[in-house]
C-alpha cells in the first residue's frame, strides 16, 4: 500500500479553496451538490483507509481474534510505520464511528421531536402551530407521512403577505431539493474527517441560498424574499423543536444572503470556467477527490490480497 493509505486522510485539504469560492462564484444549486458530493466521497475514502490501518494495528495486539498470519512481518511491511499508524488508527476509527453515531442519533431525535410537535396539527403540506416563539422549518417526509412546512403563528405575524409567500416558497424548496439529506451527509463527513468542516459550513450556507433563489423565482420578487429573510433573522432566536433542520432564518450568514438577493439572479452553470479562480479550485478539489478514491481503492485491494496470502488454509 505504501503511502497511498495515508493520502485520503489529508487529501480533504485540497477541497478547502473551493469551499469559499463556491459560495461566491457558483450558482447555489451547483455549489451545494458539488461540495456535498466531494465531502461524501472524501469522508468515505478516509474512513476506509482508517479501517485498513486498524486491521493491521488490531492484528498486532495480543489475544486478538484475527488470524495469526495477519501479524506476520510481510503483512506489516505493506503499511509504512505500522507499529505507530496501525495502533493509532484503532482509537481514531472508534472516535469517528462514535461521532457519526451521535450525529445520526441527534438528527433522529430532532425529527422525532418535530413530528411530536405536529400532533393534531391540520394541513397536509403546511402546518401552522399556535406558538409565541417565531420559527419556520421544513420537516422532510418520513414513514407514512409527507414532507411539511412548519411555521409558528408568531413568525407569520412578523411578516407581510408577500414575505409570507416567500417564506413558504423557501421551505418548499428545501423539501423539493431534499436539502436535509445533503446537510446530513456533510455533517457526517465533517465528523468522519475534521478537515472537511469548511465544506460543511459552506454547504449549510449554499443550501439556504439555493432555497432563497427558488423562493425569489417562485414569488417573482427578490426584494420581498430579502426582506423576509432579514425580518425572520431578527425575530428568530434559533430555538424550537427543529434546531437541526433546514430553517428559514438559520444557516447564514444572513447579511450575505440578503445582499445576494438584492443583486441580479446568479447564472446557473454546471461547472465554472477552467481559467478562473473558481474553476481552478473546482478542478483541484475534483483531482483531490479522484486521487483519494483511487488511493483508498488501491490500498483496499492491496491489503486484501496481502491478507489473503497470509491467511493459513
N, C-alpha and C positions, 0 to 999 in steps of 0.2 A: 504493500500500500504506500509506503514511503510517506512523504509529507502531504500527499493528497488527502489523507484522512483528516488533516488539520485545516485544510483550506476552507471547507464550508463553515467552520467556526468563526472565521474572520472575514469572509467574503461579503457578509451583510454590510460592511463598511463601504462597499462600492455603491450602495444604494442611497447613501446619505446625500450626495449632491442633488439627486432628482427629487428627494423628499420636499425640499423647499421650493425648488424651481418649478415643480409640477403645480404647486398651488398658484404660482404667479403666471405661468405661461401656457398651461394646458387647459382645455375645457374640463370643468369639474368631473364630468362623467368619465372622460378618458383618464384623468389623473386618479380617480378613485379605483377604477378597475385595474389600471397598470400597477399602482402601488400595492393594492391588495394581493394581486397575483404574485408579484415579486416577493412580498413579505411571506406569503404562504409557502412558496417553493423554498426560499432561503431557510425558513424555520424548519421545514421537514428535513432538508438536507443536513442541517447542523445537528438535529436530533438523531438522525440515522447514524452520523459519524460518532456522536457521543455513545450511542448504543454499541457500536462496533468496538470502541475503546473500552467500554465497560465489560464486554465479553472477555477481552484479553486480560483486563485487570482482575475480574472475578475468578478467572482460571488460575491465577497465581495465589489466591487466598487458600490457606489450609482448611481442609474439610468441606470444600465447595462441592456441589453435586455434579459439576461438569466432568466430561471425560478427562482422564489424566493426560492424554496426549495433547490436549489443548494448552497445556502449560509448558510444552517442550520448547527447547531453545529455537527450533526452526520457526515455530509459530510466533514467538516473541520477537524474532528478528524482522517480521513483517511490519511491526509497529515501531517507529522511532521513539526512543525514551519510554519504552513500555512500562518500566517499573514505576515511573512518575505519572505519565499520562494515563496509563491503564487504571491505576488505583484512584487517581484524582477524578476520573470520569464517573466513578460509581456514585459518590455524593452529588456530583454535578447533575447527573441524569435523574437522580431521585429528587433533587430540587426542582428540575424542570417539570417532572411529572406532577409533583405536589402543587406547584404554582399553576399549572394548566388545569388541574382538577379543581382547585379553589376558584379559579376564574369561571369555569363551567358551572360549578355549584352556585356561585353568586348570581350568575346570569339566570339560571333556572329559578332561583329563589325570587329574584326581582319579577320575573314573568308570572310566577305563581301569585305574588302579592298584587300585581296589576290585574290579573284575572279575578282574584277575590274582590278587588275594589269595584269591579263591574257587576257584581252580583245584583240582579234586579234592575240593572240599567236598561233602558229602552234604546232601540235603534240598532239596525244590523251593521251599518258601516260607520256610524258616528255615535258616540256615547257622550252625553253632557252630564257631568257629575255636579251636584249641588255642593260645592266646596268653596270656602272662603280663601283658599290658597290658590294663586294663579299658576296653572301649568297646562301643557298640551304635549301629547306624545303619540307615537304610532305604536300600537300593540300588534305584533305580527300574528299571522294565522297559526293555529296550533291544532291539537287533536279535536276534531269535530267542530272547530269554530273558525270563523272568518277573521281576517285582519280588520282592525277597527281603529278609528281615530278617536282618541280620548281627550277631552278638554273640560276644564272646570268652568263653572259659571263666573268665577272671579276673573279668569283670563278673558272670557268673552266680553265682560263688562268694561274691560280696559281698551277694547278695540272697536273701531267703527265698521260699517258694513263692508267696504272694500277690503279692509285689513282682515276681517274675519274670513272672507273668501280666500285671501292669500294664505292665512293660517291653515285652513282645511286643505288647500291645494298642496301646500308644503308637506303636510303629514301624509297625504295620499301618495305623494311622490316617494316618500320613504317606503311605504308599503309596496308600491309598484316596482321599485328598484331593488327591493329586498335588501335594503341597506343594513338591516340588523345582522345579516349573515356576513357581510363584508367587515362590519365593525367587530363582530365576534372573532372572525378569522385573524384580523390584525392584532387584536388584544391577546389572543393565544400565541401568535407569532412573537410578540414582544415579551411574553412570559418565557417562551422557549429560548429566545436569544436576546439579551438586553441590547445588543447592537441594533435591533430593529425598532426600538422605541421611537425614533424620529419618524418612521413610516406610520406608526400607529397614530401619532399626533397629526400628521399630515392627512391621513385618511379621515380622521374624525372631523377635520375642517372641510375637506373637499366633498365629503358626503353631504354635509349641510349646505355647501354651495351648490351642489347638484340639485338638491331639493329646492333651494332658492330659485334657481334658474327655471326649473319645471313649474314652480308656482308663478313666476313672472310671466312665463309663456301662457299659462292657463288663464290668468286674470287679465293679461294684456296691459299691465301697468307696473313697471318696475319700481316706481316710487312708492306705490302702495305697499308692495312687499317690503321695501326698505323701511318704511315707517312701522309696519307690523313687527318686523324683526327687532327694531330699536325699542319699541314700546314693550314688547314681550320680555326683552332682556332687562329692562329697567324694573319691571314689576316681579319678574320671576326670581326666586331665591335658590333654584336648583334642587329643591326637595321634592317631596311627593313620593308616590309608590313606584315610580318608574325612573329612578335616578340613573339607571344604566341603559335605558332605551333611547332611541333616537328621538330628540325633542326639539321643539321649535326654537326655544330660547337658549339651547345648550350648544356645546361644542363650537366655540367661536374660533378666533376672537370676533366678537360681534361687530366692532367698528370696521374691521376689514370686510366683513360680509356686507354691511350697509354701504361702504364705499364702492364695492364691486357692483352692487345693484344700481347705484347711481350712474354707472358708466354703461356704455353700449354692451349688448349681449356678446359674450365671447364666441369666437368662431369655433365650431366643432370640427376637430381634426383627430383622426385615429392615431396619428403619430407625429411628433414635432419634426420640422425640417432638420436634416442632418447637420448642416453647417450653421447651427445656432447653439447658444449655451444650453438651452433645454434639450436640444437634440443630442448633443454630445453627452450630457448627463444621462439621458434615457438610454443611449447605446452603452454607456459604461455600466449602468445598472443591469441592462439585459445581458451584457457579456459576463458580469459577475454572477448573475443568476444561472446562466448556462454552464459556466465553469464549475459552480457549486454543485449543480445537478450531475455533471459528468464525473466530478471528483468523488461524490458520495456513491454513485453507481459503481465506479471503478473500485473503490475501497470495499464496498459490499461484496462484489463478485470475487475480488481477490481473496478476501478473508474467508469467503465461503469455500473456495477450492483449497485454501491452506488448511482450514479446519477439517474439511472432508478427508484430505490426505492424512491428517494427523489422528483421525478418529480410528481407534482399533476396531477391527472387524469382529 
